[in-house]
Amino acid sequence: MMPADSRPRLALARPAQHPLSETVHKAGWKPVPYPFTRLQESTMPPPRPFSSSAAILILSPSGARVAGSKLPAGTICLVQGAGTADVLGREDLVVHLPSEARAEALWDLLQTRFPEGGDFILVRGERSREYLEEAAKGSRWRVHPWVTHREAARVPFPALPNVAGVLAMSPLQAEILAPLSIHVQRFAWGEATAEAFARAGAPAHAHCEPKPSLLWAMLSQHLQQKESPC
């Protein structure tokens, strides 16, 4: 195994002890926390009363952080992943997780838990892909989006650390990182993030579906590929 200090450095917007940072470390890279975006809470109210919704759908930890304290005790919550459930952190909510941390799996869970359909509030970010809304169109599962937050660049903006690569976790992050990472390897968490890198004129060297195991495989595969470091 390579000595820790010889590992190529990879910048990502996650703290050192975050599970994804640990995945980066296991793949042979040194994770470098780079918090260059922030959560900006929306003032938009819920699209309908919680009491008239069969369940709340929550796509991300950020959505859980904003909406969690507003939900009445006993609310049924279908959340996309374990990290989102952890952020909710409330024992008085009825939380269900899909088999995989993907919107497609959340849609499957919704249909299984509520075969009769109904009205559901979807907690999401401003630029979240609208998979659930599209999937539910014309069906008996009526999904009402509640945009609770957006991701924004930090002000003042922190300089990119001396790294050999960057990992963008969202399309906005890719757009911000693209001009800063011309001379390093660019990795994207999800296809939409890779598309954002391409639109910004700095295509990703690789992208993976948003799963830790696939992130590990992608980074491991590209470990030996040499790019000019900063």
matplotlib code that plots the C-alpha trace (Angstrom):
import matplotlib.pyplot as plt

x = [0.0, 1.2, 2.3, -0.4, 1.6, 2.3, -1.3, -2.6, -4.9, -8.5, -10.7, -14.3, -17.0, -17.2, -15.6, -12.7, -14.8, -17.6, -18.3, -17.5, -14.2, -13.5, -14.4, -11.9, -9.2, -9.9, -9.6, -6.0, -6.5, -6.0, -9.4, -9.0, -12.1, -13.0, -16.2, -16.8, -20.6, -23.2, -26.8, -29.2, -32.6, -35.7, -38.6, -41.1, -43.9, -45.0, -47.3, -50.1, -50.8, -48.8, -52.1, -53.5, -50.4, -50.0, -46.2, -43.3, -40.6, -37.1, -34.3, -31.2, -29.6, -29.9, -33.6, -33.9, -31.9, -34.3, -37.7, -37.0, -37.9, -41.1, -42.7, -45.4, -44.7, -45.9, -45.3, -44.4, -41.2, -39.8, -36.1, -33.7, -30.8, -29.4, -27.6, -30.8, -32.5, -29.6, -29.9, -33.6, -32.6, -36.1, -37.5, -41.1, -41.1, -41.9, -39.0, -38.7, -35.7, -35.6, -33.3, -30.9, -30.1, -31.6, -34.7, -35.7, -35.7, -37.6, -40.3, -40.5, -40.9, -43.6, -45.6, -45.1, -46.0, -49.0, -50.4, -53.6, -51.8, -52.4, -50.9, -47.2, -45.0, -41.5, -38.7, -36.0, -33.4, -33.7, -31.7, -32.6, -33.4, -37.1, -37.3, -40.1, -42.3, -41.9, -42.4, -45.6, -47.2, -50.6, -50.5, -52.5, -49.4, -49.6, -46.3, -46.2, -42.6, -41.4, -38.2, -36.7, -33.1, -30.5, -26.8, -24.7, -21.0, -19.5, -18.6, -15.7, -14.8, -12.0, -9.1, -8.8, -6.2, -3.1, -4.6, -4.3, -8.0, -11.5, -14.8, -17.9, -21.0, -23.6, -24.0, -23.5, -20.2, -19.1, -19.8, -17.8, -14.9, -14.6, -12.5, -10.5, -9.5, -8.2, -4.9, -6.2, -8.4, -12.1, -14.5, -18.3, -20.8, -23.7, -24.4, -26.0, -22.8, -20.7, -22.9, -22.4, -18.6, -19.0, -21.3, -18.7, -16.0, -14.0, -15.3, -15.0, -12.3, -14.8, -18.2, -20.1, -23.6, -24.1, -23.1, -20.0, -19.0, -18.9, -17.0, -14.4, -14.2, -13.9, -11.2, -9.2, -9.3, -7.9, -5.3, -2.4, -3.4, -1.1, -2.4, -0.5, -1.1, -1.8]
y = [0.0, 3.5, 5.7, 8.1, 11.2, 10.0, 9.6, 12.0, 14.7, 14.9, 18.0, 17.4, 19.3, 16.9, 16.9, 14.5, 12.0, 11.9, 8.4, 9.6, 11.0, 7.6, 6.0, 8.4, 7.3, 3.6, 4.2, 5.3, 9.1, 11.6, 13.4, 17.2, 18.9, 21.9, 23.5, 25.9, 25.9, 26.5, 25.7, 28.6, 28.0, 28.9, 30.9, 28.9, 27.4, 23.7, 23.4, 21.8, 21.1, 18.2, 16.7, 16.3, 14.5, 10.7, 11.0, 13.3, 12.4, 13.7, 13.5, 14.6, 15.4, 19.1, 18.8, 16.8, 19.5, 22.3, 20.4, 18.0, 20.4, 21.5, 18.0, 17.0, 14.0, 10.8, 12.0, 9.2, 10.0, 8.2, 9.2, 8.5, 7.2, 6.5, 9.8, 11.6, 9.6, 10.3, 14.0, 13.9, 12.5, 12.3, 9.2, 10.5, 10.3, 7.1, 6.7, 4.3, 3.8, 2.3, -0.6, 1.9, 5.5, 6.6, 8.5, 5.5, 3.2, 5.9, 5.9, 2.1, 2.4, 5.0, 2.7, -0.3, 1.5, 3.4, 1.2, 3.2, 6.4, 9.8, 13.2, 13.5, 16.4, 16.1, 18.0, 18.9, 21.4, 24.1, 22.2, 18.6, 16.5, 16.2, 12.4, 11.8, 14.6, 13.2, 9.6, 10.5, 12.6, 11.3, 8.6, 8.2, 9.3, 13.1, 14.6, 18.2, 19.6, 21.8, 23.5, 24.0, 25.1, 25.8, 25.4, 28.6, 29.4, 30.6, 34.3, 35.0, 32.1, 29.9, 29.1, 25.6, 23.7, 22.1, 18.9, 16.3, 16.1, 17.4, 15.6, 17.5, 16.3, 18.4, 20.2, 23.6, 22.3, 21.2, 24.6, 26.3, 23.8, 23.6, 26.7, 26.1, 22.5, 22.7, 21.1, 18.3, 15.3, 16.0, 13.4, 13.7, 12.2, 11.4, 11.9, 15.3, 16.6, 15.2, 17.0, 20.2, 19.9, 19.4, 22.4, 24.5, 23.5, 21.1, 17.6, 15.2, 12.5, 10.0, 9.9, 7.3, 6.8, 8.2, 5.1, 4.9, 1.5, 3.0, 6.0, 3.7, 1.8, 5.0, 6.5, 3.3, 2.9, 6.4, 6.3, 5.6, 8.1, 11.0, 14.5, 17.7, 18.7, 22.2]
z = [0.0, -0.8, 2.1, 3.0, 2.2, -1.4, -2.4, -5.0, -3.5, -4.5, -3.5, -2.6, -0.8, 2.1, 5.6, 6.3, 8.3, 5.8, 4.3, 0.8, 1.9, 3.4, 0.1, -1.6, 0.9, 0.3, -3.5, -3.0, -3.0, -0.2, 0.3, 0.7, 2.2, 0.0, 1.2, -1.7, -1.7, 0.9, 1.6, 1.0, 2.5, 0.5, 2.0, -0.1, 2.0, 1.6, -1.5, 0.5, 4.2, 5.7, 7.0, 3.5, 2.2, 2.5, 2.9, 2.5, 0.0, 0.7, -1.8, 0.1, 3.4, 2.6, 2.1, 5.4, 7.2, 6.1, 6.2, 9.2, 12.0, 10.3, 10.0, 12.5, 14.7, 13.0, 9.5, 7.1, 5.3, 2.3, 2.0, -0.7, 1.4, 4.8, 5.0, 4.5, 7.3, 9.6, 9.1, 9.9, 13.3, 14.7, 16.3, 16.1, 12.3, 10.4, 8.0, 5.1, 2.8, -0.7, -1.7, -3.3, -2.8, -6.1, -7.2, -9.3, -6.2, -4.3, -7.0, -6.7, -2.9, -3.2, -5.5, -3.2, 0.0, -1.4, -4.2, -4.1, -4.9, -3.2, -2.7, -1.7, -0.9, -2.5, -0.7, -3.1, -4.1, -6.7, -9.3, -8.4, -11.4, -11.8, -12.1, -9.6, -11.0, -14.5, -13.4, -11.6, -14.4, -15.2, -12.5, -9.3, -7.4, -7.3, -6.4, -5.3, -5.3, -2.4, -3.3, 0.2, -0.7, -3.3, -3.5, -3.8, -4.1, -0.9, -0.5, -0.2, -2.5, -1.2, -3.5, -4.9, -2.8, -4.4, -5.7, -8.5, -9.0, -8.1, -7.5, -8.2, -6.4, -8.2, -11.5, -9.8, -8.3, -11.8, -13.3, -10.6, -10.7, -14.5, -15.0, -11.9, -12.7, -16.3, -15.3, -12.9, -13.2, -13.1, -11.7, -11.6, -9.1, -11.5, -15.2, -14.8, -13.1, -15.9, -18.4, -16.5, -16.7, -20.5, -20.9, -19.0, -21.4, -19.2, -19.7, -16.8, -17.2, -15.7, -14.0, -12.0, -10.8, -7.3, -5.4, -3.1, -4.5, -8.0, -6.8, -5.4, -8.7, -10.8, -8.6, -8.3, -12.1, -12.7, -10.0, -12.3, -15.0, -14.7, -15.2, -14.5, -10.9, -9.8]

ax = plt.figure().add_subplot(projection="3d")
ax.plot(x, y, z, "-o")
ax.set_aspect("equal")
plt.show()
